[in-house]
Amino acid sequence: MNIPEMLSLIVVGFLLKRMIKSRKPFSVIRFLASDVLLAFYVFSNVASKDLEYLMEIKVVFMYVFLIIGVSLVGSYLYGLRLEDKKWRAALMILSIYPNTVALGFPIASLFLEDLTPAIIYASTNTLIVLPISSFIAAHYSSGGASLKETVKRALRFPPVTANLLALVLVISRINLPSHFLDILHKIGWWSIPLILVYFGSTINLRKFEIRKLLEVAAFRIVLPFIFVFLTLNAPKEIFWAVLVEASMPPAIVANVILAQYKLKEEESIGVTIVLTLLVILLFVILRILL
């Protein structure tokens, strides 16, 4: 899916919201996309990998962990000074969960012919941040529940369970039939356009705050961009893949998780849409200049 298609679906969701006053149809879309189709999509993607694939990731794999660590630690330490604990959780989730697929792939294609490094980064990143984000959301939405209760709440989100189940299969070297995974992947892929439509239906800039925009931008975009630019000495294909993917704005799935756990969804949507437009502009300018 390219950038114009992605933006068009967001606009469709926004227009549907103006036409349909009830939120029930959009709640159905969110449930179908995030609880059903996304679980299929996550499972088929992870289960199709093998241990050899994970071992071949090397520097890209390492930078996924480094970027997640930098963004998570930075946003957590900064969040300690925030009185609003729900925004503290939202900030951490938005900071560690970049839009590596729907936006990252089209932007990476501006600089690269071979997107393999970007695909590796995106798939590895999703494998790690989905359970972490769900864990953070479950913990803060329950008012600081115990570890056991937090894990239970996180596992109630189907994509998390699907992710962990697929990972167990990969580690156990259990290979499911490829045609079965292909079917799941094709069905699950529809979670992407539906999530984009739902995202558009939630756009509301009435609760948009410049301060929150700057906070998310700092830990999701600026800090990772500077870190990769200054530390990664790698071939062009790997450098641009990591730089682009590490610097993407928050993923729409991150906002779906926040909506699932009722954690500052409206504020997060406004921040995400503005940062998405700014990042598109930034990398288009970089492509013109380079």
Secondary structure, DSSP 8 states (H G I E B T S, - for coil): --HHHHHHHHHHHHHHHHH---SHHHHHHHIIIIIIIHHHHHHHHHHT--HHHHHH-THHHHHHHHHHHHHHHHHHHHHTT-S-HHHHHHHHHHHH-B-TTTTHHHHHTTT-S--HHHHHHHHHHHHHHHHHHHHHHHHHHTTS--HHHHHHHHHTSHHHHHHHHHHHHHHTT----HHHHHHHHHHHTTHHHHHHHHHHHT--GGG--HHHHHHHHIIIIIHHHHHHHHH----HHHHHHHHHHHT--B-HHHHHHHHHTTSSHHHHHHHHHHHHHHHHHHHHHHHHH-
